[in-house]
């Protein structure tokens, strides 16, 4: 699974509306409203790199109210949840 972190700028009065529209897009797993220079952060998860171009520039960036995006591709995931699950394989509860 390929994960992209998309930083999104929108007008402040449209954050909830834009966030809901982005969250409804196929390939978008989560959307967060955040503080700082960006208004939203979306996590995009796809199976192939080619799908990123369909989700981000062709759909997400065209949502009305999206002013700009900045995309970061994750190399590897480090998560306490994932590590606990990996070490629990084969253990009886």
N, C-alpha and C positions, 0 to 999 in steps of 0.2 A: 504494500500500500504506500502510495506517495502522498505526503502531506505538504501543503503549502499554507503559509501564514500570510494573509492578505490584510494590510493596513489600509483603511479606507477613510477618506475625508468626505464629509457631506455637510450640508448646512445644518446647524444645531437644531433648528426647529423641525427638521425632517428625520432625525435619528431613529425614532421608533418605527416609522413607516418604512424607511429604507432597510433597517435591520430585519424587519419581518419579511420583506420581499426577498432579501438575500438569503435568509434562513430557509426559505421555501425552494430555493434552487437545488436541483439534483447535483450532488457532489459536495455541497456545503454541509458540514456536520454541525458546526456551532458558529454563533455570532455573538460577540460581546461588545457592549458599549463601554468605552474606556476614557480615562483622562489623558491629557497630553496633547501632542500635535495632531493626532488622529482621533477620529470619532468612534470608529468601529474596528474590530478585528474579527476576521472570518477565518475559520479553519476549513480548508478544502481538502478532501481526501478522495483520491482517484487511484485506479489500478495502473494506468500508463501515463507517462509524461505527456503524450499527445493529447490526452483528455484535459490537461490543464489549460490549453489554449482554447478549448471549447467552453470551459466553465468560467475562466477569469475574464479574458478580453471580450469574448463573444456574448456572455450572459451577465456576469456580475457587474462588469464595468458599464454596461448599458442600462442598468436599473436606474430609473429616473431619480435624481437626487444625488447620485454618486458623482463627486467632483474629481476625485483622483484616487489611484490605488498604488500601493507599493507591495510587491510580492517577494516573499522569502521562501525558498524550498528547504525543507528539513532533510538533513542527511541521515539522522538517526534519532530515535525517540528514547528518552530516558525518563522513566516514570516509576514511581514507587509502586503503583498499582500493577504495572506490567511485570516488575521484578518479583513482587510477591506471588503473582500467578505462576511465573516461571519456576520458582523454587518450590511451589506447592504441588507440582506435578508428581503424581505417584504417592503422595502422602495421604493417609487415611485421616479423616476428621474425627 
